[in-house]
Amino acid sequence: MAQQTTSTDAAAAGASRLDRWAIGLSAACLVHCVATTVMVAVLSTAGGLLGNPIIHEVGLVLAILIGAVAFGKGVMAHGRPLPLLLGGAGLAMMAAAVIAPHGVHHLAETALTIVGVVVLATGHALNRHRHA
């Protein structure tokens, strides 16, 4: 029985570490998104670098990969579906922002990304805590 508890604790610690990384990635995404919006509004030339779609596509792929592992480990460790549901909803909003038309809809894209990142980070934060 002690062996199983140790294995469960190790899995929970690994999931917690991934969740910390995912929260950090979410924060970086949030800063990037806000900075891009502000910089594009102030300096239109900054949009070429920070607004490049490849940055958003790579960020989304990273978020999906890290989320799949972290939430998978979390569900196995604590059995609660809420963090996974929040994470999935956040990722869906982020994906919607990536496929949304660019240009005049930049505000909608930015809002979807910011809300999605906050919901995803909330899911990761809940995933880190066994009793939340």
N, C-alpha and C positions, 0 to 999 in steps of 0.2 A: 504494500500500500504506500509506503514512503517513497518508493521508486516512481510510482505514478504521480504523486504530488509534486515531486521534483521535476518531472517531465512537464507537467502542467505549468509549474512556476516558470520554467525555462521558456516555454512557448509564450506565456504571458509577457515575460520580459522582452522577448524578441519582438512581439507585436507592439509593445509599448515604445520600443526604440524606433520602429518603423513609423508609428503614429507621430512621434516627435519630429522625425524627418519630414513627414507629410505635412504637419502643421507649419513647419519652417518653409516648405515649398509653397504652401498656400499663402503664407505671409509674403514671400517673395513675389508671387503672382499678383497679389493685391497691390503691393508697392509698384510693381511694373505697370499694372493696368492704370492705376491712378496717375503715375508719373507720365505714362504715354499720353493719356487724355490731356493732362495739363500742358505737357510740352507741345503736343500737336496744336493745342489752342493758342499757345504763345509763339511757338516757332514751327511753322509748317514743314520745314525741312527735317525736323526730328522724327516725323512720322515714317520716313523711309527706313530708318534704323530700328526704332523701338516698335513700330507698328507692323513690321514685317510678319506676314502670316505664318511663316515657318516657326517663329518663336512660340506662337500660340499653339500650333499643331504639336510641336515637340513637348511643350509643357503639358498639354492634355494627355499625350501618350504616357509621359512620366507619371502624371497624377493617376491615370487608370492602372498602370502597372503597380505602383506603390500601394494604391488603394486596394487592389485585388489581394495582394499578399497580406497587408496589415489587417484589413477587415476580415479576411478569411481566417487568419490566426486568431483574431479577436473573438469571432463567433465560436471558434473551436474552444477557446479558453473560458469565455464567460457565458456563451449561449444566448446572448441578447441580440435581437435583430435590429433594434433602433439605430445603433451606430452604422450598420450596413445600409439601412434604408436612407438615412441622412446622407451618407457618402454617395450612394447611387443617385439620389436626387441632385446633389451638388455637382456631380460629374455630368449628369444629363444637362443641367443648366449651362455648364461650361462648354459642353459639346454643341449645344444649341447656339452659343455665342460664336463658336468657331465657324459654324456653317451659315450663320446669319449673313445676309448681304452687307457688304461694307459700304462706306460712303456716307450717305445721309442718315443711315441707321447706326452710326457709330455710338450714339448714346445708348441705344437699346443693347448693342453688343457689349458695351462697357458695363451696363447695369446687370445684364445676365451673368457676365463673368464675375463681377464683384459679389453678387448674391450667391452664385454657385460656389465660389471659393469660401465664403463665410459658412455656408451650410456644410460643405465638405470638411472644413477645419473643425466645425462643431462635432461632426460625426467622428472624426479622429480623436478629438478630446474626450468624448464619451467612451470611445473604444479603449482608451488607456486606463480607464477606471473600472475596476471589477464590479463595484456596487452602485454605479450611477444609473 
